[in-house]
Amino acid sequence: MLCLVMRIKITCEACVVLWLAGIFLPDMANRTSDLVGRVDPAQSFDTEALLHYASVYVDGFPQNISNYTLSQFGHGQSNPTFLIEVRSGTFAKRYVLRKKPPGKLLASAHAVEREYEVLHALGTHTWVPVPKVFCLCTDSSVIGTPFYIMEYLEGRIFIDPKLPGVAPKRRRDICRAVSQALASLHSAKADAVGLGNYGKRKDYCKRQVERWAKQYLLSTGEGKSRRNPKMLELVDWLRQHIPLEDSLGETTGLVHGDFRIDNVVFHPTEDRVIGILDWELSTLGNQMSDVAYSCLHYYENIPLEDVEENNGFERSSFPEGIPSLPEYLADYCSAAGRPWPVDQWKFYVAFSLFRGASIYAGVHSRWIMGNASGGERARFAGEKADSSSKLHETTKEDHIRLFGSESQNQVTPTSGKFVPSEKVQDLRDKLIKFMEDHIYPRESDFYILAQSAMRWTIHPDEEKLKELAKREGLWNLFIPFDSAARARELIFVSRHDALVENKFDRLLGAGLSNLEYGYLCEIMGRSVCAPQIFNCGAPDTGNMEVLLRYGNEEQMKEWLVPLLEGNIRSGFAMTEPQVASSDATNIECSIKRHGDSYIINGKKWWTSGAMDPRCRLLIVMGKTDLTAPKHKQQSMILVDINTAGITIKRPLTVFGFDDAPHGHAEIFFENVHVPANNILLGEGRGFEIAQGRLGPGRLHHCMRLIGAAERGMQMMVQRALERRVFGKLIAEQVSNRTRENQITVLEAADQLDRLGNKKARATIAMAKVAAPNMALMVLDTAMQVHGAAGLSGDTVLAHLWATARTLRIADGPDEVHLGTIAKTELRRAGL
Ligand SMILES: Cc1cc2nc3c(=O)[nH]c(=O)nc-3n(C[C@H](O)[C@H](O)[C@H](O)COP(=O)(O)OP(=O)(O)OC[C@H]3O[C@@H](n4cnc5c(N)ncnc54)[C@H](O)[C@@H]3O)c2cc1C
């Protein structure tokens, strides 16, 4: 089972023991051609029948064979593997045959059919490096068992992960190639390559823990290997700590099951992987188990005294050039496009060690009973099993040393109250992929245009991406289901036209709650360019929300529909230069009724989005009745930006960023005539509307800030693991505060859904104060870690920081929100 190249191995268990016990000490790499020997007579089969079969079913197989040789890779592997060399005149070809062992087998074991299936799928549909497969024969009458024939890969195999005899620079390259090979196989989309039914997607670790726990109990006890109570404790610990992502299938994908350096073939001279071997344990399942398993050599051979002293146990004795564990993981994460795997790392390592320990126990038992295939050496397996059982106790220290404390490091909620539903999870995955495929790669192009003389024009790709996002169902996701229902009833259903209904239904989002949208908004916040691509950018979202909630049928048709379609953009004009606008009662802009019109006079600034060439609509807040009670003087009115009397005075900048092409405008209104039925909800209802608008909008800002901080964090970690200062990596000074703030924001979104805007006000205020401050701190640290580059336009950090900083003021300064929190608390205390 284990690797194609080990000569001495008799069973898979023995291989694990021999490898982990350090018995194989080959120097440098082995050539694949050096790893074959005589065919074990017990494994021989009818070669003539094989050649005949191959000549019929293998494309290009030599027809007039003058000579052939058959040799075997290792001896007695789980699935015996043979090298066939056929000659036809001067022409020679080599193939590899892999078959089930002879004799009676468990139904599910030695499934060469599955190996063929996965190799065929990957070889046909992906760039994952695998040997090409030529044919599968399930007819046991041909050579006694099912088999398949595949390409022979001439190359190198490194058996010792310490890479003895290899130059330090090449060690780094080889390890990076291994992590990239794992990332490439993890990136294969099972459904897309026809492996959708290759295994169960959920509860992989849960099933594996039970399987190996059962195995351990069978292998230990009276007359067998000693049963170690610590192992049983470990089983309990694992059962209690199975990550939620395992049952949700969040980290599900194609799993190799036995991924390690000695199961990959390198190019004969270049340090790149040309084939991943031994797919017998492959299935669909939790890919993090593969990642941890591939790292086990970082944890192997830990002296027991170290375990007892609770020392951290990242191996420091690796030869120069071998990356540290964080470096290896960073390579994997950046190649797989995955977040840093901190959340449940301890579990996955403990689980991998436990699996190994159960295997050792089985081998040790068989040694006691006198039939161990590893001979005398299998005796050490018992010690191995015992020491592994203690490892989960110390992985915590190691975990903290490497990544910070557990509570600090959970980035995406995987447990507790806030767990995204499957529907949200699917949307989240799609969004992440969209961001990776289409948005991050274009960020610098958008940035270059926004710095050029053409800064106030739209990059042509933006509109194309909007269409793509629409097609993929990633459009208007911010619309809460209750607002969608109102619009559907008012403007779409009345048309009685199925086509029209369908069209507009797609425009009304995905029927999400504010809480559900929160998980998605966070992803969009990772790039300043992203929200508008999904028609989820401020201030359009807030303005659409106003129209959805308070617009009448005509207003919706005229303004909401083009906004929903993404054909126009909009601005919200409340703040005024001459008054302290955080107190909206100060606002002076006048909106006066005159016959069938209102006449607007006033000055506004910081109207975001008004510079955008697609901006058509302004929602203007002003006073209609100076004699009314303080909170009834305000009204909101819909204004076409092209109306006579409107002058865009200038774009404002935030720390030098003008946020072109959307911009923040200073606007003068001089005798602007607007139709009277453009008033929203009625005169004096401005405050009411502002409350409805600002609740969800504030949370969207907060969620985007979590995403921005998340991005900053990832960039910081990557950078800190790449760059050295004074001989050391800039790593390990990193703490992560995003999780605490994310919970606050989710809590606020949940309250908004359940209790409504008014009752959720204090929690929304808390989120609005906490999120920008957290994001600023994280982004500031990320800029610091990047050095001068962090302050430049070469990374997104400075722009993200500037945006986060504005949100300590925009949508209400911190102090105003702190006041709201204080008032609520005092009221609650009866004061
Ligand atoms: C990038 C950006 C985009 C914006 N987009 C828009 C937009 O699209 N539409 C729009 O209308 N506005 C927008 N604004 C304006 C924003 O909403 C206002 O700046 C904000 O409401 C504060 O108003 P102000 O600037 O008049 O500050 P002021 O009201 O003058 O307040 C100044 C300071 O006084 C202090 N303060 C205020 N109230 C209290 C209190 N109760 N207790 C203690 N201290 C207090 C705070 O420190 C506050 O920062 C935007 C602002 C920025 C920076």
The ligand as a MOL file (V3000), in Angstrom:
LIG
                    3D

  0  0  0     0  0            999 V3000
M  V30 BEGIN CTAB
M  V30 COUNTS 53 58 0 0 0
M  V30 BEGIN ATOM
M  V30 1 C -15.0930 58.2430 3.1810 0
M  V30 2 C -16.3540 58.8620 3.6760 0
M  V30 3 C -17.5350 58.6010 3.0230 0
M  V30 4 C -18.7050 59.2220 3.4290 0
M  V30 5 N -19.8390 58.9970 2.7150 0
M  V30 6 C -20.9440 59.6950 3.0190 0
M  V30 7 C -22.1050 59.5980 2.1950 0
M  V30 8 O -22.1370 58.8490 1.2260 0
M  V30 9 N -23.1630 60.3890 2.5000 0
M  V30 10 C -23.1560 61.2390 3.5680 0
M  V30 11 O -24.1380 61.9190 3.7940 0
M  V30 12 N -22.0640 61.3290 4.3790 0
M  V30 13 C -20.9760 60.6090 4.1230 0
M  V30 14 N -19.8490 60.7250 4.8960 0
M  V30 15 C -19.8560 61.6770 6.0060 0
M  V30 16 C -19.9810 61.0410 7.3710 0
M  V30 17 O -21.1700 60.3440 7.5260 0
M  V30 18 C -19.8080 62.1520 8.3950 0
M  V30 19 O -18.4860 62.6290 8.2530 0
M  V30 20 C -20.0900 61.7220 9.8090 0
M  V30 21 O -21.4540 61.4710 9.9960 0
M  V30 22 C -19.5950 62.7680 10.8070 0
M  V30 23 O -20.0950 64.0180 10.5260 0
M  V30 24 P -19.1070 65.2870 10.4540 0
M  V30 25 O -18.0130 64.9670 9.5140 0
M  V30 26 O -19.9240 66.4650 10.1560 0
M  V30 27 O -18.4550 65.3600 11.8670 0
M  V30 28 P -19.0040 66.1710 13.1340 0
M  V30 29 O -20.4510 65.9240 13.2970 0
M  V30 30 O -18.5530 67.5740 12.9960 0
M  V30 31 O -18.2360 65.4740 14.3000 0
M  V30 32 C -16.8260 65.6820 14.5000 0
M  V30 33 C -16.3610 64.8930 15.7020 0
M  V30 34 O -17.0480 65.2960 16.8540 0
M  V30 35 C -17.0990 64.2320 17.7740 0
M  V30 36 N -18.4880 63.9390 18.1590 0
M  V30 37 C -19.5830 63.9730 17.3930 0
M  V30 38 N -20.6720 63.5830 18.0990 0
M  V30 39 C -20.2530 63.2940 19.3390 0
M  V30 40 C -20.8790 62.8450 20.5250 0
M  V30 41 N -22.2090 62.5990 20.5610 0
M  V30 42 N -20.1170 62.6330 21.6370 0
M  V30 43 C -18.7800 62.8800 21.6020 0
M  V30 44 N -18.1480 63.3230 20.5190 0
M  V30 45 C -18.8510 63.5230 19.4020 0
M  V30 46 C -16.4960 63.0340 17.0800 0
M  V30 47 O -15.1390 62.9040 17.4370 0
M  V30 48 C -16.6140 63.4120 15.6420 0
M  V30 49 O -15.6580 62.7460 14.8240 0
M  V30 50 C -18.6800 60.0970 4.5420 0
M  V30 51 C -17.4990 60.3100 5.2230 0
M  V30 52 C -16.3410 59.7200 4.7970 0
M  V30 53 C -15.0650 60.0110 5.5160 0
M  V30 END ATOM
M  V30 BEGIN BOND
M  V30 1 1 1 2
M  V30 2 1 2 3
M  V30 3 2 2 52
M  V30 4 2 3 4
M  V30 5 1 4 5
M  V30 6 1 4 50
M  V30 7 2 5 6
M  V30 8 1 6 7
M  V30 9 1 6 13
M  V30 10 2 7 8
M  V30 11 1 7 9
M  V30 12 1 9 10
M  V30 13 2 10 11
M  V30 14 1 10 12
M  V30 15 2 12 13
M  V30 16 1 13 14
M  V30 17 1 14 15
M  V30 18 1 14 50
M  V30 19 1 15 16
M  V30 20 1 16 17
M  V30 21 1 16 18
M  V30 22 1 18 19
M  V30 23 1 18 20
M  V30 24 1 20 21
M  V30 25 1 20 22
M  V30 26 1 22 23
M  V30 27 1 23 24
M  V30 28 2 24 25
M  V30 29 1 24 26
M  V30 30 1 24 27
M  V30 31 1 27 28
M  V30 32 2 28 29
M  V30 33 1 28 30
M  V30 34 1 28 31
M  V30 35 1 31 32
M  V30 36 1 32 33
M  V30 37 1 33 34
M  V30 38 1 33 48
M  V30 39 1 34 35
M  V30 40 1 35 36
M  V30 41 1 35 46
M  V30 42 1 36 37
M  V30 43 1 36 45
M  V30 44 2 37 38
M  V30 45 1 38 39
M  V30 46 1 39 40
M  V30 47 2 39 45
M  V30 48 1 40 41
M  V30 49 2 40 42
M  V30 50 1 42 43
M  V30 51 2 43 44
M  V30 52 1 44 45
M  V30 53 1 46 47
M  V30 54 1 46 48
M  V30 55 1 48 49
M  V30 56 2 50 51
M  V30 57 1 51 52
M  V30 58 1 52 53
M  V30 END BOND
M  V30 END CTAB
M  END
